[in-house]
C-alpha cells in the first residue's frame, strides 16, 4: 500500500519537531530545541522542510499532530497549524495523543510516565506500540512510580520520535484520530461563571 506524503507536527514539548514522510518511504525531520516561540518558526520550518525535499503543499496527502497532554500554548500552535493546512488543502488531519506517540519508540510493552509537575505524573501503559493497556491517568508521582511494571520499557522523555509519528499517522484512520487536544488534567484557566462574578446592584 502506498502511503500518502505526510507532514507530522509535534509542539507539545519544548521542541518544534516536524517529520515529512515521502513517497519513497523515507522520512526527513526538522527539530528545533525551543521552549517558546513555536508560532514564529513553524511555517518557516515547514517551508524549508518541503523545499529541501522538492515537494510543496499541493503534494501533501495528510497532516498529523500530537494532541497532548503537554504545553497548552504549544498544543494550540500545533493543532492550529495542522488544521489550517488540512482545511486549505482539503486533506485529512490526524491527531495522535502524545502518550500514544511516545509508545511508538518501543517494540514491546511500555509504560509512559511523564512529569506533570505539582508532584504528579501522566501515566499510561501499552502492550505494544500504540496499543493501550490502560487509560491515560494523572497520578501522584509516588503512586505512578509504584505502578511501573519492570517487565515493560519505561519511557520518561516527553519527546516523541517524529519520524515514527509520521509513519504511524500516514496509515492511521482519521475518523478515530481527531485533531483535538487531549487533556488528562483540567486546564488551569477556568471560565468565569455568574456565581464567580460579583454583580453590582441594579
N, C-alpha and C positions, 0 to 999 in steps of 0.2 A: 504494500500500500504506500503510495506517495503521500508524504505529509506536506501540509501547506507551509510556506515560508512564514515563520512565526517570530514575532518580537515579544520577548519576555521582559518585564519590568519588576524590579524589587526596590522599594523605597521604605520598607517597614523598619529597617535597622539603620545604624549610622553609616550607610553606604548608599551610593547610587549605582545600582547594578542593572546592566542591560545584557540580554542574550539574544542573538539572532540565529535561528535555525534556518539553514539554507536548503535549496532544492536538492543538493547532493548529500544532505545529511550532516554536513559539518556545522559546527556552532562557533560563531565568533562572539567575543564578550567585550564589554566595556565596564570598567569598575573605577569609581572614584570614592576615596575614603573621606566622606564628609558627613558630619552630623546634622548640618543645616545647609540651606541653600540649594536643595534639590530642584526647586521650581525654576531657579535661574539657569540651571545647567541642563535639565533633562532633554529639552528639544534640540539643543546644540549637539549633545552627545548622541542622540538618536540619529540626527542628520549625518554626523561623522561616521557612525557605525554602518549606516545604509550605504553611504558613498564609497567607503573603502571596500565594500563587497559588491559594488556595481549594481545595487538594487535601489529602488525608490519606494515611496509609499504605495503606489499602484500595484507593486509586486507582492505586498503583504497579503497573506490569506487569513491571518489570525493574530490577535493581540492577547497577551496574558499578563496578569499582575498578581502579586501577593496581596492578600486581604487582611493580614494581621492574625493575631494581635501584634502590636508594635507601636511605633511612634504615631500618634494621632495625626499630626501635621504631615509626616512622611506618607502615611497611608492615603490621605486625601489627595496628595500630589500624584502618586502613582495611579490611583483609581481614576482621577480626573483625566490624566493624560491618556490612559488606556481607553476609557470610554469615549473621549473626544476623537481619538484616531479611529476607533471602531465605528463611531457614528458617521464620521466624514467619509470613510471608505466602504461603509455598509458590509463590514466583516465581523465575525464572531469575536466577542471579548470573553476570555476565560478568567475567572477568579479562583485563585488557589490559596486556601488557608496556609498561613506561614508555618504552623507546626507540621502540617502535612508535607509542605515543600521541603522542610528540613529532613524529613524521614527519607526522602529520595536519595540521600547521600549514602545510605546503608543498605546492603543487600538483604540482610536478615532482620530479625526483630530489633526494635529500637525503642528507647524511652527518650522523649524530648522533655528537658527540664530547663526552663529559661528564667533568669532572674527578672521578676516583675516589680522589684523594689518594694519598699514598705514591709520587708520581711516575708514577701510572698513569692510564689513561683507559678509560672504557666507549666502545666504538666499534661502530657498525653503519651499513650503507648501505642505502638504499631507492631503488628505481627509480621509485616513485610512492608516494603516501600509503598506508601500511600494507602495502605490497608490498616485502618484504625482499629485498635483493640479496645479503646476506651474513648469516652468523650473528652474534649479539651476541658481542663479544670484550672481553677485558680485556688491554690492551696497555700497554707503556711509553709515556708521554706523547709522547716524541720520535718513536717509531715510528708512533703513531696520527696525529700531525700530518703525517708524511710520506705517509701513505696517503690523505689527503684529496684527492679529485678536485675540481679547481677548477671543473669543469663542473656540480657539484652545489651545492645550498644547504647551507651549514654551519650546524648547529644546536648551540649550546653552552650554552643555558639549560636547567636541569632542570625548568622549569615548563611543564606541558602546557597546551594550550588546552582548558579543561574543557568548554566548550560543544561543541567538536568531538568530544571524547571521548564525551559523552553521545549525540551523533548517531550516531557510529560504533557504539557499544555497543548502541544500540537495534535495529540491523539485523544485528549480528554473530551468528554461530552459537554458542550457549553450549557446545555439545559440543566445539568446537575452541578455546574460550577459558576454560579452567578458572580458578577463583579461587584460584590457588596462587602463592606467592611465587616470583619469578624471580631466582635468584641467579647472577650472572655470576662473582662472586668468592665463594669459600667463606666461610662465616660465621667470624668471629674466634673465637667461643667453640666450643671443641671438647669433645665429651663425654668424660668420663673413661673409661678402659678399665682392665681388670685389670692391664695392663702398666704403667700410669702410676701406679697406686695402691700405695703401699708397704704391704704387709700385715705385721701383727705375727706373729711365730712362734706357733704353737699351743702 
